[in-house]
Amino acid sequence: MNRREYLKKSFAGAAVLGAASLGLPANSFAAKVAADTWHNGEYVLPELNYAYDALEPHIDAQTMELHHSRHHQAYVNGLNTALSRLAEARENDDFSIVKHWSRETAFHGGGHFLHAMFWEIMSPNGGGEPRDTMLRNAINRSFGSYVGFKRHFKAASNAVEGSGWGIMAFEPNSGNLVIHQAERQSDLTLWVTQPLVMVDVWEHAYYLRYQNRRGEYVDNFMEVLDWDKVAEMYEAAASGR
Ligand SMILES: [Fe+2]
């Protein structure tokens, strides 16, 4: 097995980020975006459904071309590189720079997924207010009115500090919609993932028992981690229940 084959196998075996391993509802938009850009063990740049000049005059053709072919491609490349380095780290059992590649995975992965969805939600025939009754009801329920949503979304997007995104998202517990400001692409996470295992490493979670020995705390967390529960969550997410 050569290195490339190993890395592909390693991705699949470790269930890192492949569409089948995202833990997303199978019919969700994010899952579709992920699946559409995952080919032969790596992520690829999705094609646009329209020409670069199709969104003129609102978004100019040159911006679209640079944004898609250069910027988005760079995120795809960065994500693949980061995943490859993490696979090497596992192969060599050397996690000395795992922090760096984890950040790179989050940054480029966030960039890739957000752009892939961004292209999908734009259209030359777009604009106006939502017509779908379910979506209108959700917006009214969540923001009071369409105008309320629009004012909130614009204000939040305009006020993102530095580079980043304004995002309206589905919050599955309440069934409501929420608006995020995402500085850069993410805060060390990917917007399309659904958390399955999480450990709180704020000092409030371990200081009384472990003081500054966070590693010992995490070791002990693994001893109480309920994998049956994690499996239950995963199966529910993957089947869209
Ligand atoms: Fe962008």
Boltz pocket constraint, residues with backbone or C-beta under 6 A from the ligand:
constraints:
  - pocket:
      binder: B
      contacts: [[A, 67], [A, 71], [A, 115]]
      max_distance: 6.0
